[in-house]
Amino acid sequence: MSEAPAAKRQMASTPDNEAPYKLIYWPGLPGRGEHVRLAFEEASVPYEDTAMHEGAVEKVLAQISTKNLAADSAPNLPPLAPPVLEHGDLSISQTSNILMYLAPRIGLAADSDKDPNAIYRLNALVLTALDGLSNEVHDAHHPICTSLYYEDQVPEAIRSSKQYVKERLPKFFGYFERILQAQEARNPDNKWLYGAQLTVADLVLFQCFDGTAHQFPRAVQQLRDAGQHARLFALVEAVKQRPNIAAYLASERRQKYGEGIYRYYKDLDVVAEDSVEGKE
Ligand SMILES: N[C@@H](CCC(=O)N[C@@H](CS)C(=O)NCC(=O)O)C(=O)O
């Protein structure tokens, strides 16, 4: 197998910053693609969103097809699942990976000259939000297996949701509250998760919160009323009021929740007091 010339390899790993950004994601739901959209929208950076155009499903299927070996775009690798970001010669998957690539390029990471390790701290926050307020929320309605219908796992989903709102939701809200408390103790101007400047981690937390509140409105309202996570609730409102985010949320580009990660089922709209074993 012949080696690509060094200059070409260099080009493939450092795309022209002027190259257009392309997000490849399922149409018809916010999903994990939403984290990438919110970053572009906040930064006012143009991007192509294949979900908005005809043939959107086919574009995703071409990426995840078992026949896709990404032969034309080596050293890129075929993705297992969307979102996928294309930028110049680069094609990458995994939400947090995409965000870590984008954040310093579009002004949503801390100052990397002054704080070269900030990106790893931001990634830890992003991964934590995705673990507890996205993946686990999804698994609450699909506790047996993602490939089964919800209707095939309702009793388990009810049990799983009760457990989630009782133990996991307060734990993750409490964690982000603690991060915000730590920031505030360092400097009262630090109202974001990582200092005084909004970063990609704040946007991810906002979206994770919003989806979780869609799925578990009663449990989230109960936590809001309890007043123990005031900084977290304030951060969510502050993100919502950013001019670019507010305009985006009011636009048709912001899609409705449906049969994606975050789903509203009345049976799963539970609160911490609901007995975990009970059938109410
Ligand atoms: N950890 C991956 C998860 C990707 C993922 O699960 N994507 C969903 C859509 S949001 C999908 O199409 N999954 C198909 C599958 O898991 O089979 C990420 O954060 O990007």
PDBQT file of the ligand as one rigid body, heavy atoms in Angstrom, charges set to zero:
ROOT
HETATM    1  N1  LIG A 301     -21.461   8.519  21.700  1.00  0.00    +0.000 N 
HETATM    2  C1  LIG A 301     -21.962   8.873  20.411  1.00  0.00    +0.000 C 
HETATM    3  C2  LIG A 301     -23.356   8.317  20.266  1.00  0.00    +0.000 C 
HETATM    4  C3  LIG A 301     -23.870   8.450  18.850  1.00  0.00    +0.000 C 
HETATM    5  C4  LIG A 301     -25.303   7.980  18.735  1.00  0.00    +0.000 C 
HETATM    6  O1  LIG A 301     -25.775   7.122  19.495  1.00  0.00    +0.000 OA
HETATM    7  N2  LIG A 301     -26.000   8.504  17.743  1.00  0.00    +0.000 N 
HETATM    8  C5  LIG A 301     -27.399   8.159  17.560  1.00  0.00    +0.000 C 
HETATM    9  C6  LIG A 301     -28.185   9.335  17.089  1.00  0.00    +0.000 C 
HETATM   10  S1  LIG A 301     -28.159  10.615  18.321  1.00  0.00    +0.000 SA
HETATM   11  C7  LIG A 301     -27.534   7.039  16.558  1.00  0.00    +0.000 C 
HETATM   12  O2  LIG A 301     -27.886   7.248  15.399  1.00  0.00    +0.000 OA
HETATM   13  N3  LIG A 301     -27.242   5.841  17.036  1.00  0.00    +0.000 N 
HETATM   14  C8  LIG A 301     -27.345   4.638  16.269  1.00  0.00    +0.000 C 
HETATM   15  C9  LIG A 301     -26.841   3.464  17.047  1.00  0.00    +0.000 C 
HETATM   16  O3  LIG A 301     -26.331   3.656  18.161  1.00  0.00    +0.000 OA
HETATM   17  O4  LIG A 301     -26.984   2.361  16.538  1.00  0.00    +0.000 OA
HETATM   18  C10 LIG A 301     -21.944  10.414  20.267  1.00  0.00    +0.000 C 
HETATM   19  O5  LIG A 301     -21.970  11.119  21.277  1.00  0.00    +0.000 OA
HETATM   20  O6  LIG A 301     -21.879  10.914  19.136  1.00  0.00    +0.000 OA
ENDROOT
TORSDOF 0
